[in-house]
Amino acid sequence: MATILLLEDDEILSETLLDLLELHNYQVTIANNGEEALEITFNHTFDLFLFDVNTPKLNGFDLLKALRDADIKTPAIFITSLNDIASLSKGFEVGADDYLKKPFDFNELLVRIKALISKTYHSTSDKIEYKDFFFDINNEILEQNGTPIKLTKSEKKLLKIFLKSINHTIQKELIFNEFENLSDGSLRVHLSSLRKIGFDIISEKSIGYRLAK
C-alpha cells in the first residue's frame, strides 16, 4: 500500500486522518512535531508527505524546505488553517505540491492524495501499464493478464522505484538510499526475480539500472 507521513499535532485530527487514510488502504506514519518528522525521514521513505504548518519544534514550512534541500522529492500537501496569500505563496516556495485549507472536506483530500501519488508515476490513472502487466498504485498489486503476481516487500519496493522512472537510468546509489541494509548480493537477487517475472531491467555499467519499455 502507498505510504504517507502525516505531521499533525492536533491529536483528534491526527487520529481522524489516520482512520480515514487506513480505511482507504494507505499506510500512515504519524509525527507530532517537525523534528520527529524529520528524524523519521532519515530511515524511511514515503509516497506522500501530509504536513500541517504550525507544528512544535520545527514548523511544516521549514521541515519541507530542509527535505527539499536534501533532494527529497516526495510530493507534499500542506493542510493548514493559514489562509492568507503570503502563507499560500510560502508553501509553494518551499516545495509543496498542493495546499489545503482547514477545515477541509475529507473526500477532497483523498482525491488530491490519489492524484499526486499517480503523478509521481507520470500517470493520470491509478494503474500503471507495462507490457502485459498492470500495477495498482493504491493497493500495490501487480497483475499479469488479470492474474495477481506475488512479490516480496523488497521486490515491490524496487519495482515501484523503476515504474516511477521507466526508460530512465537510476543510479545504484539512489536505489541503496531507498533501502535499509541492502547488500549488492540482495539487490542482484531482487533484480533477477523481477527480470524472471518479465521486467526488462538493463544494467548500465558503473552507473545503475534502467527499466526499458
KOLZA-251087 format. One line per field, with one value per residue (C-alpha): residue number from 0; residue in three letters; x, y, z; chain. Coordinates in steps of 0.25 Angstrom, whole numbers. Each point is the difference from the previous one (the first is absolute). Layout:
! KOLZA-251087
num [NUM,...]
residu [ALA,...]
X [X,...]
Y [Y,...]
Z [Z,...]
chaine [A,...]
***
This chain:
! KOLZA-251087
num [0,1,2,3,4,5,6,7,8,9,10,11,12,13,14,15,16,17,18,19,20,21,22,23,24,25,26,27,28,29,30,31,32,33,34,35,36,37,38,39,40,41,42,43,44,45,46,47,48,49,50,51,52,53,54,55,56,57,58,59,60,61,62,63,64,65,66,67,68,69,70,71,72,73,74,75,76,77,78,79,80,81,82,83,84,85,86,87,88,89,90,91,92,93,94,95,96,97,98,99,100,101,102,103,104,105,106,107,108,109,110,111,112,113,114,115,116,117,118,119,120,121,122,123,124,125,126,127,128,129,130,131,132,133,134,135,136,137,138,139,140,141,142,143,144,145,146,147,148,149,150,151,152,153,154,155,156,157,158,159,160,161,162,163,164,165,166,167,168,169,170,171,172,173,174,175,176,177,178,179,180,181,182,183,184,185,186,187,188,189,190,191,192,193,194,195,196,197,198,199,200,201,202,203,204,205,206,207,208,209,210,211,212]
residu [MET,ALA,THR,ILE,LEU,LEU,LEU,GLU,ASP,ASP,GLU,ILE,LEU,SER,GLU,THR,LEU,LEU,ASP,LEU,LEU,GLU,LEU,HIS,ASN,TYR,GLN,VAL,THR,ILE,ALA,ASN,ASN,GLY,GLU,GLU,ALA,LEU,GLU,ILE,THR,PHE,ASN,HIS,THR,PHE,ASP,LEU,PHE,LEU,PHE,ASP,VAL,ASN,THR,PRO,LYS,LEU,ASN,GLY,PHE,ASP,LEU,LEU,LYS,ALA,LEU,ARG,ASP,ALA,ASP,ILE,LYS,THR,PRO,ALA,ILE,PHE,ILE,THR,SER,LEU,ASN,ASP,ILE,ALA,SER,LEU,SER,LYS,GLY,PHE,GLU,VAL,GLY,ALA,ASP,ASP,TYR,LEU,LYS,LYS,PRO,PHE,ASP,PHE,ASN,GLU,LEU,LEU,VAL,ARG,ILE,LYS,ALA,LEU,ILE,SER,LYS,THR,TYR,HIS,SER,THR,SER,ASP,LYS,ILE,GLU,TYR,LYS,ASP,PHE,PHE,PHE,ASP,ILE,ASN,ASN,GLU,ILE,LEU,GLU,GLN,ASN,GLY,THR,PRO,ILE,LYS,LEU,THR,LYS,SER,GLU,LYS,LYS,LEU,LEU,LYS,ILE,PHE,LEU,LYS,SER,ILE,ASN,HIS,THR,ILE,GLN,LYS,GLU,LEU,ILE,PHE,ASN,GLU,PHE,GLU,ASN,LEU,SER,ASP,GLY,SER,LEU,ARG,VAL,HIS,LEU,SER,SER,LEU,ARG,LYS,ILE,GLY,PHE,ASP,ILE,ILE,SER,GLU,LYS,SER,ILE,GLY,TYR,ARG,LEU,ALA,LYS]
X [0,4,7,-2,7,-10,5,-12,1,-15,-3,-14,2,12,-8,-11,9,7,-13,-5,13,2,-15,5,12,11,11,1,12,-4,10,-5,11,9,13,-6,-5,14,6,-10,4,15,-4,-13,-5,-14,-9,-6,2,-12,4,-6,7,-1,7,9,16,0,-11,-5,6,14,-1,-4,11,10,-5,0,14,4,-5,-12,-11,-11,-13,-6,-13,-2,-12,-1,-9,8,-8,8,6,14,-1,-5,12,10,-6,3,13,6,-5,-14,-8,-14,-6,-13,-6,-7,-11,0,-8,6,-5,7,13,-1,-1,12,8,-3,3,13,5,-4,7,13,-1,-3,-14,-14,-5,1,5,14,1,13,-1,-11,1,-8,5,-11,6,-9,-1,14,-5,7,-8,4,-12,-9,8,6,15,6,12,8,0,14,-4,-12,7,11,-11,-6,13,1,-14,2,11,-3,11,9,13,-1,13,4,3,-15,-5,8,-5,-14,3,5,12,-1,13,5,-4,-14,-2,4,-9,-12,4,1,-14,-7,7,-5,-14,1,6,11,10,13,13,7,15,6,-13,-12,-13,-11,-14,-1,-14]
Y [0,14,7,13,8,9,12,5,4,0,-13,-1,4,-9,-12,3,1,-13,-7,6,-3,-14,-3,4,-9,10,-4,12,4,12,10,10,11,4,-6,-13,0,4,-11,-10,3,-3,-15,-1,4,4,1,13,11,6,11,10,13,5,-11,-1,0,2,5,-6,10,-1,-15,-1,10,-9,-12,7,5,-15,-3,-8,2,-7,7,8,6,11,-1,13,11,11,5,13,2,1,-13,-7,6,-4,-14,-2,8,-11,-11,-4,-7,4,8,-3,10,-5,-4,-8,-11,-14,-5,12,-4,-14,5,9,-11,-10,10,3,-14,-3,12,-6,-12,10,-5,6,-14,-8,-12,0,-9,-7,-10,-9,4,9,6,5,13,1,-15,-3,-13,-5,-7,-7,-3,2,-10,5,-1,-2,9,1,13,4,-5,9,12,-2,-1,13,7,-5,3,14,2,-9,1,9,-5,-1,2,-12,9,5,-14,-3,13,-5,-13,-3,-10,-4,-7,-2,-14,2,11,-10,-10,10,4,-14,-3,12,-4,-14,5,8,14,4,6,4,2,12,-3,8,9,-7,-7,3,-6,0,1]
Z [0,-2,12,6,10,8,8,9,14,2,6,-3,-15,-1,5,-9,-12,4,0,-13,-8,5,-4,-14,0,4,9,10,9,10,5,10,-2,-11,6,1,-14,-5,8,-6,-14,3,1,-8,-14,-3,-12,5,11,7,9,9,1,14,7,12,-1,-15,-8,-13,-9,6,0,-15,-3,7,-7,-14,3,2,-13,5,-11,7,-4,12,4,10,9,8,6,-6,-12,-3,-14,6,7,-12,-8,11,-1,-15,1,10,-10,3,-11,6,11,7,10,13,2,-13,-6,2,-13,-7,8,-5,-14,1,6,-11,-11,6,2,-14,-5,6,-10,-11,-2,1,4,13,-8,-7,-13,-4,-11,4,15,8,13,9,7,12,3,-5,-7,-12,-11,-13,-9,12,8,13,1,14,4,12,8,-6,-14,0,6,-11,-11,5,-2,-14,-4,4,-10,-12,-10,9,6,15,7,9,12,-1,1,12,7,-1,8,13,1,-15,-5,-14,0,5,-11,-10,5,0,-14,-5,5,-7,-13,1,2,-13,3,-9,10,-7,7,-4,3,12,0,4,-6,-9,-2,-15,-7]
chaine [A,A,A,A,A,A,A,A,A,A,A,A,A,A,A,A,A,A,A,A,A,A,A,A,A,A,A,A,A,A,A,A,A,A,A,A,A,A,A,A,A,A,A,A,A,A,A,A,A,A,A,A,A,A,A,A,A,A,A,A,A,A,A,A,A,A,A,A,A,A,A,A,A,A,A,A,A,A,A,A,A,A,A,A,A,A,A,A,A,A,A,A,A,A,A,A,A,A,A,A,A,A,A,A,A,A,A,A,A,A,A,A,A,A,A,A,A,A,A,A,A,A,A,A,A,A,A,A,A,A,A,A,A,A,A,A,A,A,A,A,A,A,A,A,A,A,A,A,A,A,A,A,A,A,A,A,A,A,A,A,A,A,A,A,A,A,A,A,A,A,A,A,A,A,A,A,A,A,A,A,A,A,A,A,A,A,A,A,A,A,A,A,A,A,A,A,A,A,A,A,A,A,A,A,A,A,A,A,A,A,A,A,A]
***
